[in-house]
Amino acid sequence: DCSIQEKIDLEIRMREGIWKLLSLSTQKDQVLQAVKNLMVCNTRIMAYTSELQKLEEQIANKTGR
């Protein structure tokens, strides 16, 4: 549970860094690579968030909520 949240936090920090890099990019190759990395980060964040929600639902079901 905690490690998933840490992964989400890491991806969010990486995404912020990629946004900064993207704003400074001047060459087409740089922009394309930054956008690709941004999409990968967003996909990972969505996957980790989904995984975290499933774990929370399992915990809620076990506790009888």
Protein Blocks (a to p, Z undefined) as FASTA:
>chain_A
ZZmmmmmmmmmmmmmmmmmmmmmpcbfklmmmmmmmmmmmmmmmmmmmmmmmmmmmmmmm
mnoZZ
